[in-house]
């Protein structure tokens, strides 16, 4: 039995990961400061004697003996990470330093949940791991984008300097049950608006593209990445190479919810990427043939069912 720390464990992705790790017979310590995470996300896990929930902010040191660390803690949607940009940057930078020091102390393996935002508004399409990105260092998204880029640097340097077993996954747009309905992300926005028969808000002309992976596919990729041997650090893209325009997604959500919503267009926010799609060749090669299995329509139906129960 492994003892595994999951930071941001009460969040959307973290709660799914905690459940998966418990189901595999591990001890799981879920760390969260509940800024965006919710106790209700892990409520069903509290009865499991191998599950421990601790309220803690990773910008402060934390000490417990562990075998593995999954570092997911950081607000990840624009309204949340722009609410306190300095704190967002601290979470990415001080947080990963504290987790790396913990991993070093107990010789634990550590995985960093990085992001496709390290590519910024990409000039290379689809995005491959060797692409360095096109990021504005002083824009309104920089606190998140540059914080995640700095965290990747620290992961690599702890590996080089201390021979620590580090792993980096770059997560592309992910959706599924337990998304926060107020997180401002496109999937949750569209579904909530459609269920309420409100106008569906598209920023720009709707031609900008995203690729969407269902949360179960991401969790599979993360656990496979943690299981790779010490020689493979990453970074590795985890996402869906299927690409949709915002207009296509909005129409699909309207159709699946039988909504009376109309589509309205608003000005595009600053630094919003025009296109986003991962090249997952490396993931297929290194993660035992991993690729997303859940089709968009199937995943949207499950997500709509969840949102219908809470909004």
VOBA-1610 file (N, C-alpha, C; in pm, whole numbers, padded with zeros to 5 digits, always signed):
BEGIN
Unk+00084-00120+00000Unk+00000+00000+00000Unk+00087+00125+00000Unk+00062+00213-00096Unk+00137+00340-00103Unk+00063+00449-00026Unk+00140+00541+00027Unk+00082+00658+00094Unk+00100+00776-00001Unk-00012+00831-00049Unk-00010+00929-00159Unk-00073+01060-00116Unk-00004+01169-00142Unk-00055+01303-00114Unk-00110+01364-00243Unk-00233+01415-00237Unk-00294+01484-00350Unk-00325+01627-00307Unk-00250+01724-00357Unk-00281+01864-00325Unk-00390+01913-00423Unk-00479+01996-00371Unk-00595+02034-00451Unk-00690+01916-00467Unk-00687+01825-00370Unk-00759+01699-00380Unk-00910+01710-00371Unk-00961+01823-00321Unk-01106+01841-00314Unk-01159+01919-00434Unk-01072+01945-00529Unk-01114+02014-00651Unk-01179+01920-00750Unk-01215+01973-00864Unk-01280+01896-00970Unk-01198+01773-01009Unk-01076+01795-01056Unk-00992+01684-01100Unk-00938+01605-00980Unk-00896+01677-00876Unk-00837+01613-00759Unk-00928+01511-00693Unk-01059+01542-00685Unk-01152+01451-00619Unk-01167+01321-00697Unk-01166+01329-00830Unk-01170+01208-00913Unk-01042+01126-00895Unk-00929+01195-00884Unk-00801+01126-00865Unk-00797+01055-00729Unk-00844+01124-00624Unk-00846+01063-00490Unk-00927+00934-00491Unk-01043+00938-00554Unk-01130+00820-00561Unk-01059+00705-00633Unk-00995+00737-00745Unk-00924+00634-00822Unk-00812+00571-00739Unk-00734+00654-00670Unk-00621+00603-00592Unk-00668+00518-00474Unk-00778+00557-00410Unk-00836+00476-00302Unk-00885+00342-00354Unk-00950+00345-00470Unk-01001+00221-00529Unk-00889+00124-00563Unk-00768+00177-00583Unk-00653+00092-00611Unk-00585+00041-00484Unk-00642+00078-00367Unk-00593+00025-00240Unk-00486+00107-00172Unk-00475+00235-00209Unk-00373+00322-00149Unk-00429+00400-00030Unk-00336+00450+00052Unk-00371+00552+00152Unk-00361+00687+00083Unk-00461+00772+00100Unk-00464+00901+00031Unk-00481+01014+00131Unk-00390+01111+00126Unk-00403+01234+00203Unk-00445+01343+00106Unk-00562+01396+00125Unk-00617+01500+00038Unk-00595+01635+00106Unk-00519+01722+00039Unk-00486+01854+00092Unk-00559+01960+00011Unk-00629+02052+00077Unk-00700+02156+00004Unk-00726+02274+00096Unk-00719+02396+00040Unk-00752+02514+00121Unk-00896+02560+00097Unk-00968+02489+00009Unk-01110+02512-00020Unk-01138+02651-00078Unk-01042+02705-00151Unk-01069+02829-00225Unk-01160+02797-00344Unk-01124+02695-00421Unk-01213+02649-00528Unk-01259+02505-00505Unk-01186+02428-00426Unk-01227+02292-00394Unk-01345+02292-00298Unk-01418+02181-00295Unk-01538+02170-00211Unk-01535+02041-00130Unk-01571+02050-00003Unk-01580+01929+00080Unk-01678+01828+00021Unk-01785+01879-00040Unk-01886+01788-00096Unk-01827+01699-00207Unk-01720+01745-00271Unk-01657+01665-00377Unk-01595+01536-00324Unk-01556+01537-00196Unk-01490+01419-00139Unk-01571+01359-00023Unk-01693+01405-00006Unk-01779+01360+00104Unk-01793+01208+00110Unk-01811+01148-00007Unk-01833+01002-00011Unk-01706+00924+00023Unk-01591+00992+00026Unk-01464+00924+00055Unk-01430+00925+00204Unk-01498+01011+00281Unk-01461+01032+00421Unk-01477+00907+00508Unk-01567+00819+00469Unk-01589+00697+00548Unk-01478+00593+00525Unk-01397+00612+00423Unk-01289+00517+00394Unk-01174+00539+00492Unk-01134+00439+00568Unk-01028+00456+00668Unk-00892+00491+00606Unk-00877+00469+00476Unk-00750+00503+00409Unk-00750+00645+00353Unk-00855+00721+00382Unk-00865+00858+00329Unk-00853+00959+00443Unk-00769+01059+00420Unk-00750+01165+00519Unk-00765+01300+00450Unk-00847+01387+00506Unk-00870+01520+00448Unk-00809+01624+00540Unk-00722+01709+00484Unk-00657+01813+00563Unk-00675+01949+00496Unk-00723+02046+00573Unk-00735+02183+00520Unk-00600+02252+00536Unk-00541+02286+00423Unk-00406+02343+00426Unk-00379+02417+00296Unk-00304+02524+00304Unk-00263+02601+00186Unk-00117+02568+00156Unk-00090+02522+00033Unk+00046+02474+00004Unk+00151+02584-00010Unk+00110+02709+00000Unk+00215+02812+00006Unk+00286+02805+00141Unk+00228+02730+00235Unk+00291+02702+00364Unk+00340+02557+00364Unk+00450+02533+00435Unk+00510+02399+00437Unk+00413+02298+00497Unk+00426+02175+00452Unk+00345+02064+00503Unk+00436+01943+00514Unk+00423+01868+00624Unk+00515+01757+00645Unk+00440+01630+00684Unk+00447+01532+00599Unk+00399+01397+00630Unk+00474+01301+00539Unk+00503+01183+00589Unk+00579+01087+00508Unk+00490+01029+00399Unk+00535+01037+00275Unk+00458+00987+00161Unk+00550+00918+00062Unk+00487+00835-00024Unk+00560+00769-00132Unk+00547+00843-00264Unk+00430+00908-00283Unk+00402+00981-00407Unk+00326+01109-00377Unk+00349+01209-00463Unk+00277+01337-00452Unk+00221+01374-00589Unk+00092+01402-00592Unk+00030+01463-00711Unk+00001+01608-00675Unk+00067+01702-00742Unk+00046+01843-00710Unk-00052+01907-00808Unk-00178+01921-00763Unk-00283+01979-00846Unk-00329+02115-00794Unk-00280+02157-00679Unk-00334+02276-00613Unk-00302+02404-00690Unk-00405+02467-00741Unk-00394+02600-00804Unk-00528+02632-00869Unk-00582+02753-00845Unk-00704+02790-00917Unk-00674+02790-01067Unk-00765+02731-01147Unk-00732+02706-01287Unk-00825+02775-01387Unk-00925+02847-01340Unk-01012+02917-01434Unk-00991+03068-01419Unk-01003+03144-01528Unk-00971+03287-01523Unk-01037+03365-01409Unk-01167+03351-01381Unk-01225+03429-01271Unk-01159+03398-01136Unk-01117+03274-01117Unk-01057+03235-00990Unk-00911+03275-00981Unk-00833+03252-01088Unk-00691+03286-01075Unk-00665+03435-01090Unk-00760+03509-01150Unk-00744+03654-01161Unk-00799+03728-01038Unk-00869+03656-00951Unk-00925+03716-00830Unk-00813+03770-00740Unk-00705+03695-00728Unk-00589+03736-00648Unk-00465+03687-00721Unk-00420+03760-00824Unk-00313+03711-00910Unk-00182+03684-00836Unk-00152+03766-00735Unk-00027+03744-00660Unk-00035+03611-00585Unk-00150+03584-00525Unk-00168+03456-00454Unk-00162+03338-00551Unk-00218+03356-00672Unk-00212+03249-00773Unk-00067+03214-00804Unk+00015+03317-00824Unk+00157+03295-00854Unk+00228+03228-00737Unk+00196+03271-00615Unk+00254+03208-00496Unk+00217+03060-00488Unk+00092+03029-00523Unk+00046+02890-00516Unk+00127+02803-00611Unk+00148+02853-00733Unk+00226+02776-00831Unk+00372+02763-00792Unk+00432+02873-00747Unk+00578+02875-00726Unk+00616+02829-00585Unk+00563+02896-00482Unk+00595+02853-00345Unk+00537+02714-00319Unk+00420+02689-00375Unk+00355+02559-00356Unk+00440+02444-00408Unk+00491+02457-00530Unk+00570+02348-00586Unk+00705+02336-00514Unk+00761+02448-00470Unk+00886+02440-00392Unk+00862+02359-00265Unk+00753+02388-00193Unk+00723+02314-00071Unk+00700+02165-00097Unk+00631+02134-00207Unk+00605+01994-00239Unk+00732+01922-00284Unk+00817+01992-00359Unk+00944+01932-00402Unk+01036+01907-00281Unk+01037+01999-00186Unk+01118+01979-00065Unk+01065+01859+00014Unk+00933+01843+00017Unk+00874+01729+00085Unk+00913+01598+00014Unk+00904+01599-00119Unk+00942+01481-00197Unk+01089+01446-00175Unk+01172+01549-00169Unk+01316+01529-00149Unk+01343+01468-00011Unk+01272+01516+00090Unk+01291+01468+00227Unk+01261+01319+00239Unk+01155+01273+00172Unk+01111+01134+00186Unk+01139+01050+00061Unk+01217+01106-00031Unk+01249+01037-00156Unk+01123+00987-00227Unk+01023+01076-00234Unk+00895+01043-00297Unk+00896+01084-00443Unk+00816+01015-00520Unk+00795+01051-00659Unk+00691+01163-00663Unk+00709+01263-00751Unk+00617+01376-00756Unk+00573+01406-00899Unk+00444+01428-00915Unk+00387+01463-01045Unk+00325+01602-01037Unk+00363+01687-01131Unk+00309+01823-01139Unk+00200+01830-01246Unk+00082+01875-01204Unk-00027+01899-01299Unk-00003+02035-01364Unk+00068+02033-01477Unk+00090+02156-01552Unk-00028+02174-01649Unk-00012+02257-01746Unk-00127+02302-01824Unk-00090+02334-01968Unk-00187+02325-02055Unk-00167+02369-02193Unk-00143+02520-02201Unk-00176+02592-02092Unk-00154+02737-02091Unk-00007+02773-02098Unk+00083+02677-02074Unk+00226+02707-02089Unk+00259+02739-02235Unk+00172+02698-02328Unk+00191+02729-02470Unk+00136+02867-02506Unk+00061+02930-02413Unk+00005+03063-02438Unk-00091+03063-02556Unk-00078+03166-02640Unk-00157+03176-02764Unk-00068+03118-02874Unk-00078+02987-02900Unk+00027+02917-02975Unk+00037+02956-03122Unk+00160+02963-03169Unk+00189+02988-03310Unk+00217+02857-03382Unk+00222+02747-03308Unk+00241+02613-03362Unk+00115+02533-03332Unk+00063+02463-03433Unk-00065+02393-03415Unk-00064+02262-03492Unk-00096+02148-03428Unk-00123+02132-03285Unk+00003+02151-03202Unk-00012+02159-03071Unk+00101+02187-02984Unk+00173+02057-02947Unk+00304+02060-02962Unk+00389+01947-02927Unk+00477+01989-02809Unk+00522+01891-02731Unk+00592+01922-02606Unk+00720+02003-02625Unk+00782+01993-02742Unk+00907+02065-02767Unk+00883+02212-02801Unk+00756+02250-02821Unk+00724+02390-02851Unk+00733+02473-02723Unk+00804+02588-02730Unk+00827+02668-02611Unk+00714+02764-02577Unk+00622+02783-02670Unk+00505+02863-02638Unk+00516+03010-02679Unk+00404+03079-02664Unk+00391+03221-02699Unk+00308+03287-02589Unk+00377+03319-02478Unk+00308+03366-02358Unk+00340+03512-02331Unk+00238+03589-02300Unk+00255+03728-02257Unk+00293+03728-02108Unk+00414+03774-02072Unk+00455+03768-01932Unk+00392+03874-01843Unk+00323+03973-01903Unk+00264+04080-01821Unk+00114+04098-01847Unk+00049+03995-01902Unk-00094+04004-01929Unk-00177+03961-01809Unk-00310+03965-01826Unk-00398+03931-01713Unk-00400+03781-01685Unk-00352+03701-01779Unk-00345+03556-01758Unk-00207+03512-01710Unk-00113+03605-01703Unk+00027+03570-01677Unk+00049+03507-01540Unk-00030+03548-01441Unk-00012+03493-01306Unk-00029+03341-01307Unk-00116+03294-01393Unk-00138+03149-01405Unk-00037+03087-01501Unk-00030+03142-01623Unk+00055+03083-01728Unk+00202+03078-01685Unk+00253+03191-01636Unk+00395+03197-01600Unk+00423+03123-01469Unk+00324+03120-01380Unk+00340+03041-01258Unk+00358+02893-01289Unk+00279+02844-01383Unk+00289+02703-01423Unk+00419+02675-01498Unk+00464+02773-01578Unk+00592+02756-01648Unk+00708+02750-01547Unk+00702+02837-01447Unk+00805+02838-01343Unk+00805+02706-01266Unk+00685+02653-01239Unk+00676+02525-01167Unk+00742+02413-01247Unk+00725+02415-01379Unk+00792+02314-01462Unk+00944+02327-01450Unk+00994+02452-01451Unk+01138+02475-01436Unk+01189+02416-01305Unk+01115+02442-01197Unk+01156+02390-01066Unk+01154+02237-01062Unk+01053+02177-01126Unk+01048+02030-01132Unk+01172+01974-01202Unk+01207+02033-01315Unk+01323+01985-01391Unk+01452+02008-01313Unk+01463+02124-01247Unk+01587+02156-01177Unk+01606+02071-01051Unk+01497+02037-00982Unk+01509+01945-00868Unk+01552+01807-00916Unk+01508+01770-01036Unk+01553+01642-01092Unk+01702+01648-01126Unk+01742+01754-01194Unk+01882+01765-01236Unk+01976+01777-01116Unk+01935+01859-01018Unk+02024+01892-00907Unk+02026+01785-00798Unk+01908+01726-00771Unk+01897+01632-00658Unk+01858+01490-00702Unk+01848+01469-00834Unk+01810+01338-00888Unk+01673+01292-00836Unk+01584+01387-00814Unk+01449+01357-00767Unk+01366+01301-00883Unk+01279+01206-00852Unk+01194+01145-00954Unk+01072+01235-00977Unk+01078+01316-01081Unk+00972+01413-01110Unk+00903+01380-01241Unk+00774+01414-01249Unk+00692+01389-01367Unk+00608+01513-01396Unk+00597+01549-01524Unk+00517+01667-01562Unk+00414+01626-01667Unk+00286+01655-01638Unk+00182+01639-01740Unk+00124+01776-01772Unk+00104+01802-01900Unk+00042+01927-01944Unk-00104+01897-01980Unk-00193+01948-01896Unk-00335+01914-01908Unk-00406+02014-02000Unk-00469+01960-02102Unk-00554+02042-02191Unk-00697+02041-02136Unk-00784+02122-02196Unk-00920+02140-02145Unk-00984+02007-02102Unk-01029+02004-01977Unk-01088+01884-01919Unk-01224+01920-01861Unk-01318+01828-01874Unk-01454+01856-01825Unk-01511+01729-01763Unk-01621+01745-01689Unk-01687+01629-01630Unk-01761+01668-01503Unk-01826+01570-01439Unk-01894+01597-01312Unk-01799+01656-01208Unk-01854+01740-01123Unk-01785+01812-01014Unk-01711+01935-01062Unk-01727+01973-01188Unk-01679+02105-01227Unk-01757+02208-01146Unk-01692+02317-01113Unk-01759+02425-01042Unk-01848+02502-01141Unk-01979+02514-01113Unk-02068+02581-01208Unk-02035+02729-01228Unk-01957+02787-01136Unk-01922+02929-01146Unk-01777+02952-01186Unk-01713+02851-01246Unk-01570+02865-01272Unk-01538+02944-01399Unk-01642+02979-01476Unk-01618+03061-01595Unk-01561+02985-01713Unk-01546+02854-01701Unk-01493+02776-01814Unk-01605+02751-01915Unk-01563+02727-02037Unk-01659+02725-02145Unk-01763+02613-02131Unk-01721+02493-02094Unk-01816+02382-02084Unk-01917+02407-01974Unk-01870+02445-01855Unk-01963+02469-01745Unk-02053+02590-01773Unk-01995+02694-01832Unk-02075+02812-01870Unk-02190+02774-01962Unk-02156+02704-02069Unk-02256+02669-02170Unk-02365+02580-02110Unk-02326+02482-02030Unk-02424+02388-01974Unk-02517+02459-01877Unk-02461+02538-01787Unk-02544+02609-01688Unk-02641+02704-01759Unk-02590+02780-01856Unk-02677+02873-01930Unk-02787+02797-02005Unk-02752+02684-02065Unk-02850+02606-02141Unk-02958+02548-02049Unk-02917+02495-01934Unk-03013+02437-01840Unk-03110+02543-01785Unk-03062+02666-01778Unk-03147+02776-01728Unk-03219+02848-01841Unk-03201+02798-01963Unk-03259+02862-02083Unk-03217+03008-02097Unk-03097+03038-02049Unk-03040+03172-02064Unk-02963+03180-02196Unk-02935+03303-02240Unk-02850+03319-02359Unk-02714+03253-02335Unk-02664+03182-02436Unk-02531+03122-02426Unk-02430+03223-02478Unk-02334+03255-02393Unk-02238+03361-02422Unk-02114+03305-02490Unk-02089+03350-02611Unk-01967+03315-02682Unk-01882+03441-02695Unk-01756+03430-02654Unk-01664+03544-02663Unk-01590+03539-02796Unk-01591+03649-02867Unk-01536+03652-03002Unk-01644+03607-03100Unk-01602+03556-03216Unk-01700+03515-03318Unk-01731+03366-03314Unk-01673+03296-03215Unk-01702+03153-03200Unk-01613+03063-03283Unk-01520+03122-03357Unk-01435+03040-03445Unk-01312+02985-03372Unk-01280+03040-03251Unk-01164+02988-03178Unk-01193+02845-03134Unk-01088+02763-03131Unk-01107+02619-03109Unk-01047+02575-02975Unk-01104+02467-02922Unk-01050+02398-02805Unk-01067+02248-02828Unk-00992+02170-02752Unk-01011+02026-02751Unk-01049+01987-02608Unk-01142+01896-02595Unk-01198+01864-02463Unk-01180+01716-02431Unk-01116+01689-02314Unk-01104+01550-02270Unk-01190+01531-02145Unk-01252+01414-02136Unk-01333+01382-02020Unk-01241+01347-01903Unk-01284+01381-01783Unk-01197+01372-01665Unk-01144+01230-01643Unk-01222+01127-01670Unk-01175+00989-01649Unk-01054+00957-01736Unk-01053+01011-01858Unk-00938+00989-01947Unk-00813+01056-01892Unk-00830+01175-01836Unk-00716+01245-01777Unk-00660+01168-01658Unk-00747+01120-01569Unk-00702+01047-01450Unk-00622+00923-01492Unk-00668+00856-01596Unk-00596+00739-01648Unk-00455+00779-01693Unk-00445+00892-01764Unk-00314+00939-01812Unk-00222+00975-01695Unk-00277+01040-01593Unk-00195+01083-01479Unk-00141+00963-01402Unk-00225+00863-01379Unk-00178+00747-01304Unk-00078+00666-01386Unk-00099+00660-01517Unk+00000+00592-01602Unk+00133+00668-01600Unk+00126+00802-01601Unk+00249+00882-01599Unk+00326+00860-01468Unk+00254+00856-01357Unk+00321+00833-01229Unk+00390+00697-01227Unk+00336+00601-01300Unk+00390+00464-01299Unk+00508+00445-01395Unk+00540+00547-01476Unk+00652+00532-01570Unk+00785+00526-01493Unk+00888+00472-01557Unk+01015+00460-01486Unk+01084+00596-01473Unk+01187+00598-01390Unk+01253+00723-01352Unk+01309+00801-01471Unk+01335+00732-01580Unk+01401+00798-01693Unk+01308+00892-01769Unk+01177+00875-01752Unk+01082+00960-01825Unk+01022+01063-01732Unk+01054+01189-01758Unk+01009+01301-01675Unk+00891+01373-01740Unk+00889+01371-01873Unk+00796+01456-01945Unk+00867+01585-01983Unk+00792+01690-02009Unk+00647+01699-02001Unk+00578+01617-02109Unk+00453+01578-02078Unk+00373+01504-02175Unk+00234+01565-02182Unk+00186+01585-02305Unk+00051+01640-02325Unk-00055+01535-02292Unk-00156+01576-02217Unk-00273+01491-02193Unk-00396+01572-02235Unk-00456+01530-02343Unk-00571+01603-02395Unk-00632+01526-02510Unk-00734+01584-02568Unk-00806+01521-02678Unk-00767+01590-02809Unk-00711+01515-02905Unk-00673+01579-03031Unk-00792+01617-03119Unk-00912+01576-03079Unk-01032+01622-03151Unk-01060+01767-03119Unk-01083+01848-03220Unk-01090+01994-03204Unk-01229+02045-03242Unk-01285+02136-03160Unk-01417+02192-03186Unk-01412+02344-03175Unk-01491+02412-03258Unk-01506+02556-03239Unk-01604+02580-03123Unk-01596+02699-03066Unk-01687+02735-02958Unk-01832+02731-03005Unk-01853+02769-03130Unk-01989+02768-03187Unk-02043+02626-03195Unk-01959+02532-03238Unk-02000+02391-03247Unk-02034+02336-03108Unk-01951+02369-03010Unk-01975+02320-02874Unk-02106+02375-02820Unk-02129+02504-02839Unk-02252+02567-02790Unk-02376+02500-02850Unk-02370+02473-02979Unk-02485+02412-03046Unk-02508+02270-02995Unk-02399+02197-02969Unk-02411+02060-02918Unk-02474+02060-02779Unk-02435+02154-02695Unk-02492+02164-02560Unk-02641+02198-02568Unk-02677+02291-02655Unk-02819+02327-02673Unk-02900+02204-02716Unk-02845+02128-02809Unk-02916+02008-02860Unk-02933+01903-02750Unk-02826+01880-02671Unk-02831+01774-02569Unk-02918+01812-02449Unk-02938+01941-02425Unk-03021+01985-02312Unk-03163+02023-02355Unk-03190+02016-02486Unk-03320+02062-02540Unk-03354+02203-02490Unk-03251+02286-02491Unk-03265+02421-02435Unk-03328+02518-02535Unk-03390+02620-02478Unk-03445+02729-02560Unk-03344+02844-02573Unk-03223+02822-02524Unk-03121+02928-02523Unk-03087+02974-02664Unk-03055+03104-02674Unk-03002+03161-02797Unk-02854+03190-02776Unk-02778+03193-02884Unk-02635+03223-02877Unk-02613+03372-02897Unk-02537+03433-02805Unk-02502+03575-02818Unk-02350+03588-02818Unk-02301+03692-02883Unk-02156+03710-02899Unk-02109+03833-02820Unk-01996+03818-02751Unk-01938+03925-02670Unk-01791+03943-02710Unk-01732+04059-02673Unk-01591+04082-02709Unk-01499+03976-02647Unk-01396+03941-02721Unk-01300+03840-02678Unk-01211+03896-02566Unk-01192+03822-02454Unk-01104+03870-02346Unk-00958+03880-02392Unk-00881+03959-02319Unk-00740+03980-02351Unk-00661+03848-02340Unk-00572+03824-02438Unk-00481+03710-02440Unk-00552+03575-02452Unk-00678+03573-02493Unk-00749+03447-02508Unk-00691+03371-02628Unk-00646+03246-02609Unk-00586+03171-02721Unk-00688+03146-02833Unk-00642+03160-02956Unk-00733+03141-03071Unk-00753+02994-03103Unk-00653+02912-03070Unk-00663+02769-03100Unk-00585+02689-02997Unk-00631+02568-02973Unk-00567+02484-02872Unk-00598+02339-02906Unk-00493+02263-02935Unk-00511+02119-02962Unk-00379+02049-02937Unk-00381+01940-02860Unk-00255+01872-02829Unk-00213+01772-02936Unk-00084+01761-02954Unk-00026+01645-03022Unk+00000+01544-02910Unk-00064+01426-02917Unk-00050+01329-02808Unk+00036+01208-02848Unk+00120+01226-02948Unk+00208+01116-02993Unk+00295+01065-02879Unk+00349+01157-02799Unk+00439+01117-02690Unk+00362+01039-02583Unk+00240+01083-02552Unk+00158+01011-02454Unk+00129+00869-02501Unk+00096+00856-02629Unk+00069+00721-02684Unk+00193+00632-02671Unk+00310+00691-02696Unk+00435+00615-02693Unk+00475+00576-02551Unk+00466+00672-02458Unk+00522+00652-02324Unk+00421+00604-02220Unk+00292+00625-02247Unk+00190+00590-02147Unk+00107+00470-02193Unk+00176+00371-02244Unk+00114+00242-02279Unk-00004+00258-02374Unk+00016+00342-02476Unk-00087+00359-02579Unk-00204+00445-02537Unk-00184+00526-02432Unk-00295+00609-02383Unk-00350+00702-02492Unk-00480+00712-02497Unk-00549+00815-02574Unk-00690+00827-02516Unk-00755+00942-02534Unk-00890+00959-02480Unk-00986+00856-02538Unk-01071+00801-02452Unk-01167+00699-02493Unk-01311+00753-02497Unk-01339+00851-02413Unk-01477+00902-02399Unk-01504+01007-02507Unk-01603+00980-02591Unk-01640+01075-02695Unk-01707+01198-02633Unk-01698+01311-02703Unk-01750+01437-02650Unk-01898+01426-02612Unk-01978+01369-02698Unk-02122+01362-02669Unk-02150+01279-02544Unk-02081+01166-02530Unk-02099+01081-02412Unk-02058+01155-02285Unk-01944+01223-02290Unk-01896+01297-02174Unk-01986+01414-02139Unk-02036+01483-02241Unk-02126+01596-02217Unk-02255+01550-02151Unk-02307+01435-02193Unk-02431+01384-02132Unk-02412+01360-01982Unk-02299+01299-01944Unk-02270+01274-01802Unk-02254+01406-01725Unk-02190+01503-01789Unk-02166+01632-01725Unk-02297+01710-01710Unk-02380+01706-01812Unk-02511+01773-01807Unk-02597+01712-01696Unk-02592+01579-01684Unk-02669+01510-01578Unk-02625+01559-01440Unk-02494+01576-01422Unk-02443+01627-01294Unk-02491+01770-01269Unk-02475+01856-01368Unk-02514+01996-01350Unk-02665+02010-01328Unk-02743+01925-01394Unk-02889+01931-01376Unk-02928+01902-01231Unk-02842+01828-01159Unk-02873+01793-01019Unk-02833+01903-00920Unk-02756+02002-00966Unk-02708+02105-00871Unk-02748+02248-00905Unk-02792+02274-01031Unk-02826+02414-01064Unk-02977+02435-01067
//
